[in-house]
Amino acid sequence: MCSGQVVYVVGGGNSAGQAVMHMAGYARKVILVIRDDKPAASMSAYLLNRLRETPNVEIRTRTRITALTGTDHLEAVTLDRGGRETEVAVSRLFVLIGGRPHTEWAKDTSIIRDPAGYLVTGPDLLEGGNPPACWPLDRQPYYLETSFPGSFAAGDVRHGSVKRIASGVGEGAMAVQFVHRYLEETS
């Protein structure tokens, strides 16, 4: 889908760099957009050197995308570099900016989060085969169940998840089955 096109990738870490290198084999040009002065510390020096040496790769630092334009599909992006905005035509944009779970809401509940904020579920809640002290039921938590019975987490927000769309969709389908099981046992 990107063959012969100009492609934009947003991100400064290894995932973004790897995506750029992959697409550089197909696209006419791949532009890596990084908001900071340099790629993230998580990007390996080896990968950064490869990016710099690839003729159809351009790295734009201190740049942000501030707008997307299009009707039925992406037609242009607005780039902001130091307050100077420029609109450029583009039909392919990939965003690889890492993940940060937005689970601050759980801090006021009995839902257990790991140090990075991901929701801990199922077997990961067990210590020595036992559920956490806040677990009120006789049974162990279901696979995607949080430490609050009947509350399930699926996809990227879950501790230990694969961080892929297909996995998130699959976990979502599994969670529906667990919700049904939970509702049956409580009715």
C-alpha positions in Angstrom: 0.0 0.0 0.0 2.9 2.4 0.5 4.9 1.4 -2.6 6.2 4.5 -4.4 4.6 6.9 -1.9 5.8 9.4 0.7 5.1 8.0 4.1 5.3 9.8 7.5 6.1 7.9 10.7 5.7 9.7 14.1 7.8 8.4 17.0 11.4 8.4 18.3 11.8 4.9 19.7 12.9 1.5 18.3 9.5 0.6 17.0 9.2 3.7 14.9 12.8 3.3 13.6 12.1 -0.4 12.7 8.9 0.6 10.9 10.7 3.3 9.0 13.4 0.8 7.9 10.8 -1.7 6.8 8.8 0.9 4.8 11.9 2.3 3.2 12.1 -0.9 1.2 8.8 0.0 -0.5 8.1 3.7 -0.2 9.6 6.4 -2.3 10.4 8.4 0.8 9.9 7.8 4.5 9.9 10.8 6.9 10.4 10.1 10.6 8.9 12.9 12.7 10.3 13.3 16.2 9.1 16.1 18.6 12.4 16.1 20.5 15.9 17.2 19.5 16.9 13.6 18.9 15.4 10.1 18.9 14.5 8.6 22.2 17.2 6.8 24.3 15.3 3.6 23.6 16.3 3.8 19.9 19.5 1.7 19.4 22.5 3.4 17.9 22.8 0.7 15.3 19.2 1.4 14.1 19.7 5.2 14.1 22.9 4.8 12.0 20.9 2.6 9.5 18.2 5.3 9.3 20.8 8.0 8.6 22.5 5.9 5.9 19.2 5.0 4.1 18.9 7.4 1.1 15.1 7.6 1.1 14.7 8.2 4.8 14.5 11.7 6.3 14.5 12.4 10.0 12.8 15.7 11.1 13.5 16.5 14.8 11.7 19.2 16.8 8.7 18.7 14.7 5.1 17.9 15.6 2.0 17.0 13.5 -0.7 19.4 14.6 -3.5 18.7 12.1 -4.7 16.0 9.7 -6.7 17.0 6.6 -8.8 14.9 4.3 -12.3 14.0 3.3 -12.6 10.2 2.7 -8.9 9.5 3.5 -5.8 11.3 4.7 -4.7 14.0 2.2 -2.4 16.2 4.2 -0.7 16.8 7.6 0.3 20.1 9.2 3.8 20.1 10.5 4.9 22.5 13.3 8.6 23.2 13.7 9.3 25.9 16.2 6.0 27.6 15.7 6.2 27.6 11.9 3.5 25.5 10.4 3.6 23.9 7.0 0.9 21.7 5.3 2.3 18.8 3.3 0.4 16.4 1.1 0.5 12.8 2.4 -1.8 9.8 2.3 0.1 7.4 4.7 0.8 8.2 8.4 1.9 5.8 11.0 2.0 6.7 14.7 4.4 4.7 16.9 4.7 6.7 20.1 4.7 4.1 22.7 2.1 3.3 25.2 1.0 4.7 28.5 -2.1 3.3 30.0 -4.6 5.9 31.1 -5.7 4.2 34.3 -5.5 7.0 36.8 -9.2 6.4 37.5 -8.3 3.1 39.1 -6.2 4.6 41.8 -9.3 5.2 43.9 -10.5 1.6 43.5 -9.3 -1.8 44.6 -8.1 -2.5 41.1 -4.4 -3.4 41.3 -2.1 -1.7 38.8 1.6 -2.5 38.1 4.3 0.2 38.6 3.8 1.4 35.0 0.0 1.8 35.6 -1.2 -1.3 33.6 -4.1 -3.2 35.1 -3.1 -6.6 36.6 -5.5 -9.4 35.8 -6.2 -13.1 36.3 -3.2 -15.3 37.1 -0.9 -12.3 37.4 -2.9 -11.3 40.5 -1.9 -14.5 42.3 1.0 -14.6 44.8 1.9 -18.1 45.8 -1.3 -19.3 44.2 -3.4 -17.0 46.3 -5.5 -14.0 45.2 -4.7 -10.6 46.7 -6.1 -9.6 50.1 -8.7 -7.4 48.5 -10.2 -10.3 46.5 -13.6 -11.1 48.2 -14.6 -14.3 46.4 -13.9 -18.0 47.0 -12.9 -18.6 43.4 -9.7 -17.3 41.8 -10.0 -14.4 39.3 -10.9 -15.3 35.8 -8.1 -14.8 33.2 -8.9 -11.1 32.3 -10.5 -10.2 35.5 -9.0 -7.4 37.6 -8.8 -7.5 41.4 -12.4 -6.1 41.5 -14.7 -9.0 40.7 -16.7 -8.5 37.5 -14.3 -5.9 36.2 -12.3 -7.1 33.2 -9.4 -5.6 31.2 -8.4 -6.4 27.6 -5.8 -5.2 25.2 -3.0 -2.7 25.7 -4.2 -1.5 29.1 -3.6 -5.0 30.6 -0.3 -5.9 32.4 1.6 -8.4 30.2 -0.5 -7.9 27.1 1.0 -8.5 23.7 0.3 -4.9 22.5 -1.1 -5.9 19.1 -4.5 -5.1 17.7 -5.4 -8.7 16.9 -4.5 -9.7 20.5 -6.7 -6.9 21.9 -9.6 -7.9 19.8 -9.2 -11.5 20.9 -9.0 -10.5 24.5 -12.1 -8.4 24.1 -14.0 -11.3 22.8 -12.7 -13.5 25.7 -13.7 -10.8 28.2 -17.3 -10.9 26.9 -17.4 -14.7 27.7 -16.0 -14.0 31.2 -18.6 -11.3 31.8 -21.4 -13.7 30.9 -19.9 -16.3 33.3 -19.6 -13.7 36.1 -23.2 -12.6 35.5 -24.4 -16.2 35.7 -22.7 -16.8 39.0 -24.0 -13.6 40.6 -27.7 -13.9 39.5 
